[in-house]
């Protein structure tokens, strides 16, 4: 039987701003754990998540569903104002792309920064 904490994302990244590794679990906490050693930060993050789950169960708080292993369809609806929709459609047309392809490429470029 796998641990309940296995359903939650555990992200450890280098922070240029803090000059250390930062570990976080987006589903459970905004903050995280910090340190100079990536493996130690991950281990501490895992321990914090286990403790978080134990405390929540003890006091009867429902935990959000985890995102680890979640499968995505590749589709989502995005609402924008009419003017932005028009500008995007015109720019896509000027580049010879569908609106979907243009927006997907723009989002990919933004996330890859």
N, CA, C and O of each residue as an XYZ file, in Angstrom:
452
protein
N       0.843     -1.186      0.000
C       0.000      0.000      0.000
C       0.889      1.251      0.000
O       1.794      1.378      0.824
N       0.624      2.149     -0.913
C       1.460      3.340     -0.984
C       1.009      4.393      0.018
O      -0.152      4.439      0.424
N       1.944      5.224      0.397
C       1.654      6.280      1.362
C       0.718      7.313      0.752
O       0.737      7.533     -0.460
N      -0.090      7.939      1.576
C      -1.003      8.981      1.098
C      -0.237     10.140      0.476
O      -0.734     10.795     -0.440
N       0.952     10.390      0.962
C       1.735     11.509      0.447
C       2.180     11.291     -1.001
O       2.573     12.244     -1.675
N       2.122     10.039     -1.488
C       2.559      9.746     -2.849
C       1.667     10.411     -3.903
O       2.076     10.561     -5.054
N       0.457     10.808     -3.514
C      -0.448     11.423     -4.484
C      -0.176     12.917     -4.694
O      -0.792     13.550     -5.552
N       0.742     13.469     -3.914
C       1.012     14.909     -3.997
C       2.335     15.192     -4.707
O       3.324     14.482     -4.526
N       2.322     16.249     -5.520
C       3.534     16.679     -6.212
C       4.562     17.189     -5.217
O       4.239     17.876     -4.248
N       5.786     16.837     -5.484
C       6.906     17.332     -4.674
C       7.886     17.966     -5.641
O       8.516     17.277     -6.444
N       8.011     19.271     -5.561
C       8.848     20.014     -6.498
C      10.026     20.614     -5.743
O       9.850     21.320     -4.751
N      11.224     20.323     -6.225
C      12.438     20.917     -5.664
C      13.144     21.644     -6.806
O      13.513     21.033     -7.809
N      13.328     22.947     -6.646
C      13.939     23.769     -7.686
C      14.993     24.681     -7.076
O      14.934     25.031     -5.898
N      15.951     25.052     -7.902
C      16.946     26.024     -7.480
C      16.321     27.410     -7.582
O      15.683     27.736     -8.583
N      16.503     28.220     -6.552
C      16.012     29.597     -6.543
C      17.196     30.543     -6.653
O      18.016     30.635     -5.740
N      17.280     31.241     -7.772
C      18.344     32.241     -7.934
C      18.204     33.334     -6.881
O      19.194     33.813     -6.327
N      16.963     33.718     -6.616
C      16.701     34.787     -5.646
C      17.202     34.422     -4.253
O      17.832     35.235     -3.576
N      16.914     33.189     -3.832
C      17.282     32.755     -2.484
C      18.654     32.083     -2.426
O      19.208     31.879     -1.346
N      19.192     31.745     -3.592
C      20.478     31.046     -3.685
C      20.479     29.727     -2.903
O      21.430     29.398     -2.193
N      19.383     28.992     -3.061
C      19.277     27.677     -2.431
C      18.184     26.898     -3.154
O      17.468     27.439     -3.996
N      18.068     25.608     -2.807
C      16.981     24.793     -3.329
C      15.728     25.065     -2.501
O      15.792     25.230     -1.282
N      14.594     25.108     -3.185
C      13.310     25.312     -2.524
C      12.415     24.132     -2.878
O      12.211     23.825     -4.053
N      11.885     23.476     -1.856
C      10.967     22.356     -2.055
C       9.567     22.782     -1.672
O       9.358     23.425     -0.644
N       8.599     22.415     -2.518
C       7.216     22.791     -2.226
C       6.250     21.717     -2.717
O       6.588     20.871     -3.545
N       5.051     21.785     -2.182
C       3.953     20.893     -2.560
C       2.763     21.798     -2.875
O       2.055     22.217     -1.959
N       2.529     22.108     -4.156
C       1.518     23.104     -4.509
C       0.112     22.802     -4.001
O      -0.649     23.729     -3.723
N      -0.246     21.540     -3.876
C      -1.597     21.208     -3.439
C      -1.824     21.483     -1.957
O      -2.953     21.745     -1.542
N      -0.761     21.425     -1.156
C      -0.928     21.509      0.296
C      -0.427     22.800      0.928
O      -1.004     23.271      1.908
N       0.639     23.378      0.381
C       1.205     24.539      1.073
C       1.840     25.498      0.077
O       2.406     25.096     -0.939
N       1.728     26.767      0.403
C       2.313     27.790     -0.450
C       3.809     27.908     -0.212
O       4.587     28.066     -1.153
N       4.202     27.833      1.036
C       5.620     27.914      1.383
C       6.308     26.602      1.096
O       5.769     25.738      0.404
N       7.490     26.462      1.626
C       8.209     25.223      1.396
C       9.394     25.098      2.311
O       9.499     25.783      3.328
N      10.285     24.212      1.930
C      11.507     24.010      2.690
C      12.680     24.466      1.831
O      12.615     24.423      0.602
N      13.752     24.901      2.486
C      14.894     25.476      1.792
C      16.183     24.804      2.245
O      16.277     24.296      3.363
N      17.159     24.810      1.372
C      18.465     24.293      1.758
C      19.426     24.269      0.589
O      19.025     24.450     -0.561
N      20.676     24.048      0.879
C      21.729     24.032     -0.146
C      21.866     22.666     -0.817
O      22.426     22.574     -1.910
N      21.363     21.602     -0.180
C      21.488     20.250     -0.701
C      20.137     19.780     -1.232
O      19.171     19.673     -0.477
N      20.075     19.499     -2.533
C      18.819     19.131     -3.187
C      18.176     17.893     -2.569
O      16.968     17.874     -2.334
N      18.970     16.867     -2.308
C      18.429     15.622     -1.747
C      17.887     15.832     -0.331
O      16.848     15.278      0.026
N      18.586     16.627      0.465
C      18.119     16.896      1.827
C      16.832     17.711      1.811
O      15.943     17.490      2.634
N      16.731     18.647      0.880
C      15.497     19.439      0.763
C      14.341     18.524      0.380
O      13.244     18.653      0.924
N      14.578     17.595     -0.557
C      13.516     16.664     -0.945
C      13.087     15.796      0.233
O      11.893     15.609      0.467
N      14.048     15.271      0.967
C      13.734     14.422      2.124
C      12.951     15.204      3.176
O      11.994     14.688      3.754
N      13.356     16.445      3.423
C      12.642     17.271      4.391
C      11.233     17.592      3.893
O      10.282     17.601      4.675
N      11.101     17.852      2.600
C       9.784     18.119      2.021
C       8.861     16.920      2.209
O       7.700     17.080      2.587
N       9.370     15.733      1.948
C       8.572     14.510      2.134
C       8.116     14.371      3.586
O       6.968     14.013      3.849
N       9.008     14.651      4.513
C       8.664     14.558      5.940
C       7.600     15.598      6.304
O       6.670     15.295      7.050
N       7.733     16.813      5.785
C       6.755     17.871      6.064
C       5.385     17.483      5.520
O       4.374     17.689      6.192
N       5.339     16.922      4.312
C       4.060     16.512      3.720
C       3.426     15.404      4.547
O       2.222     15.439      4.804
N       4.220     14.416      4.968
C       3.694     13.339      5.816
C       3.104     13.911      7.104
O       2.032     13.491      7.539
N       3.795     14.854      7.705
C       3.318     15.487      8.944
C       2.048     16.286      8.689
O       1.114     16.252      9.490
N       2.018     16.999      7.580
C       0.847     17.801      7.205
C      -0.386     16.901      7.088
O      -1.454     17.233      7.604
N      -0.234     15.766      6.410
C      -1.336     14.825      6.228
C      -1.775     14.257      7.582
O      -2.970     14.176      7.865
N      -0.821     13.870      8.406
C      -1.131     13.312      9.723
C      -1.906     14.323     10.573
O      -2.902     13.971     11.204
N      -1.449     15.575     10.589
C      -2.131     16.617     11.368
C      -3.541     16.875     10.840
O      -4.478     17.034     11.623
N      -3.694     16.918      9.518
C      -5.013     17.160      8.926
C      -5.981     16.037      9.289
O      -7.137     16.297      9.622
N      -5.519     14.809      9.228
C      -6.365     13.665      9.579
C      -6.731     13.697     11.059
O      -7.853     13.358     11.435
N      -5.783     14.105     11.891
C      -6.015     14.147     13.331
C      -7.138     15.130     13.690
O      -7.956     14.850     14.567
N      -7.171     16.273     13.012
C      -8.185     17.282     13.351
C      -9.383     17.269     12.401
O     -10.282     18.101     12.519
N      -9.393     16.328     11.465
C     -10.557     16.142     10.606
C     -10.675     17.096      9.422
O     -11.779     17.374      8.954
N      -9.558     17.588      8.945
C      -9.578     18.472      7.773
C      -9.463     17.621      6.511
O      -8.596     16.753      6.412
N     -10.349     17.879      5.551
C     -10.274     17.182      4.271
C      -9.124     17.760      3.451
O      -8.995     18.976      3.310
N      -8.307     16.885      2.924
C      -7.186     17.315      2.090
C      -7.625     17.395      0.626
O      -8.499     16.641      0.198
N      -7.028     18.296     -0.134
C      -7.370     18.377     -1.556
C      -6.845     17.149     -2.293
O      -5.931     16.479     -1.814
N      -7.418     16.854     -3.450
C      -6.892     15.721     -4.222
C      -5.485     16.027     -4.709
O      -5.150     17.179     -4.985
N      -4.677     15.005     -4.811
C      -3.312     15.185     -5.289
C      -3.239     15.254     -6.803
O      -4.137     14.785     -7.502
N      -2.162     15.842     -7.302
C      -1.970     15.979     -8.747
C      -0.959     14.986     -9.303
O      -0.829     14.861    -10.521
N      -0.249     14.284     -8.445
C       0.776     13.358     -8.904
C       0.144     12.236     -9.729
O      -0.796     11.577     -9.286
N       0.669     12.036    -10.915
C       0.159     10.979    -11.780
C      -1.117     11.331    -12.516
O      -1.644     10.512    -13.269
N      -1.619     12.531    -12.313
C      -2.851     12.948    -12.989
C      -2.615     12.991    -14.494
O      -1.562     13.438    -14.948
N      -3.571     12.538    -15.248
C      -3.489     12.570    -16.704
C      -4.310     13.747    -17.216
O      -5.399     14.029    -16.716
N      -3.771     14.420    -18.212
C      -4.431     15.596    -18.777
C      -4.871     15.300    -20.201
O      -4.199     14.574    -20.933
N      -6.000     15.867    -20.584
C      -6.569     15.610    -21.907
C      -5.903     16.435    -23.000
O      -5.975     16.077    -24.175
N      -5.260     17.527    -22.629
C      -4.703     18.419    -23.636
C      -5.699     19.484    -24.070
O      -5.437     20.251    -24.996
N      -6.831     19.524    -23.401
C      -7.859     20.506    -23.735
C      -8.274     21.256    -22.482
O      -8.420     20.663    -21.413
N      -8.464     22.568    -22.618
C      -9.073     23.357    -21.564
C      -9.667     24.604    -22.189
O      -9.195     25.072    -23.225
N     -10.691     25.136    -21.565
C     -11.340     26.349    -22.061
C     -10.702     27.556    -21.401
O     -10.419     27.548    -20.203
N     -10.485     28.574    -22.182
C      -9.896     29.798    -21.682
C     -10.776     30.962    -22.117
O     -11.011     31.158    -23.310
N     -11.255     31.724    -21.159
C     -12.076     32.882    -21.483
C     -11.218     34.135    -21.468
O     -10.477     34.382    -20.517
N     -11.324     34.916    -22.521
C     -10.617     36.190    -22.625
C     -11.620     37.244    -23.078
O     -12.701     36.920    -23.571
N     -11.245     38.513    -22.903
C     -12.186     39.544    -23.354
C     -12.210     39.587    -24.884
O     -11.317     39.057    -25.544
N     -13.229     40.217    -25.428
C     -13.456     40.233    -26.877
C     -12.300     40.880    -27.639
O     -11.926     40.428    -28.721
N     -11.748     41.932    -27.067
C     -10.654     42.624    -27.751
C      -9.404     41.743    -27.839
O      -8.743     41.703    -28.877
N      -9.087     41.046    -26.763
C      -7.931     40.158    -26.791
C      -8.184     39.021    -27.773
O      -7.284     38.650    -28.526
N      -9.372     38.470    -27.778
C      -9.729     37.403    -28.707
C      -9.492     37.871    -30.150
O      -8.924     37.145    -30.967
N      -9.930     39.074    -30.437
C      -9.755     39.626    -31.781
C      -8.266     39.791    -32.121
O      -7.824     39.402    -33.203
N      -7.500     40.369    -31.188
C      -6.065     40.573    -31.435
C      -5.338     39.252    -31.651
O      -4.475     39.144    -32.522
N      -5.690     38.254    -30.859
C      -5.070     36.935    -31.018
C      -5.423     36.329    -32.375
O      -4.556     35.789    -33.062
N      -6.687     36.420    -32.757
C      -7.131     35.860    -34.033
C      -6.427     36.554    -35.202
O      -6.019     35.893    -36.157
N      -6.283     37.865    -35.133
C      -5.609     38.610    -36.204
C      -4.133     38.224    -36.274
O      -3.606     37.977    -37.359
N      -3.475     38.172    -35.132
C      -2.049     37.810    -35.111
C      -1.845     36.390    -35.628
O      -0.899     36.136    -36.374
N      -2.715     35.464    -35.244
C      -2.626     34.080    -35.733
C      -2.783     34.056    -37.253
O      -2.035     33.369    -37.949
N      -3.745     34.798    -37.755
C      -3.979     34.865    -39.198
C      -2.748     35.423    -39.912
O      -2.326     34.881    -40.933
N      -2.175     36.498    -39.382
C      -0.994     37.118    -39.987
C       0.176     36.143    -40.041
O       1.002     36.215    -40.951
N       0.251     35.236    -39.078
C       1.336     34.255    -39.046
C       0.995     32.955    -39.772
O       1.794     32.020    -39.811
N      -0.212     32.917    -40.346
C      -0.630     31.732    -41.091
C      -0.901     30.527    -40.212
O      -0.720     29.386    -40.637
N      -1.337     30.782    -38.980
C      -1.599     29.705    -38.032
C      -3.063     29.744    -37.596
O      -3.733     30.773    -37.685
N      -3.529     28.610    -37.129
C      -4.851     28.602    -36.510
C      -4.749     29.335    -35.176
O      -3.664     29.466    -34.608
N      -5.879     29.806    -34.690
C      -5.890     30.476    -33.387
C      -5.391     29.523    -32.306
O      -4.633     29.927    -31.425
N      -5.809     28.274    -32.369
C      -5.383     27.284    -31.384
C      -3.867     27.084    -31.421
O      -3.212     27.100    -30.379
N      -3.312     26.897    -32.618
C      -1.865     26.678    -32.739
C      -1.089     27.901    -32.258
O      -0.071     27.772    -31.577
N      -1.572     29.075    -32.612
C      -0.891     30.304    -32.206
C      -0.884     30.442    -30.677
O       0.151     30.737    -30.079
N      -2.040     30.229    -30.057
C      -2.136     30.366    -28.594
C      -1.332     29.281    -27.880
O      -0.681     29.559    -26.873
N      -1.369     28.052    -28.389
C      -0.600     26.967    -27.772
C       0.890     27.281    -27.826
O       1.613     27.056    -26.856
N       1.347     27.804    -28.969
C       2.760     28.166    -29.105
C       3.131     29.312    -28.164
O       4.198     29.288    -27.552
N       2.257     30.313    -28.045
C       2.514     31.440    -27.156
C       2.584     30.979    -25.702
O       3.449     31.422    -24.947
N       1.685     30.102    -25.319
C       1.701     29.580    -23.945
C       2.958     28.749    -23.696
O       3.585     28.876    -22.644
N       3.327     27.912    -24.642
C       4.536     27.098    -24.499
C       5.766     27.981    -24.348
O       6.621     27.719    -23.503
N       5.857     29.020    -25.158
C       6.984     29.940    -25.064
C       7.018     30.629    -23.710
O       8.092     30.809    -23.135
N       5.873     31.013    -23.199
C       5.803     31.707    -21.912
C       6.205     30.776    -20.755
O       6.945     31.177    -19.857
N       5.723     29.565    -20.790
C       6.018     28.607    -19.718
C       7.478     28.162    -19.771
O       8.064     27.843    -18.737
N       8.063     28.137    -20.952
C       9.457     27.693    -21.110
C      10.482     28.735    -20.702
O      11.670     28.427    -20.601
N      10.050     29.942    -20.471
C      10.988     31.007    -20.097
C      11.718     30.705    -18.823
O      12.541     31.506    -18.378
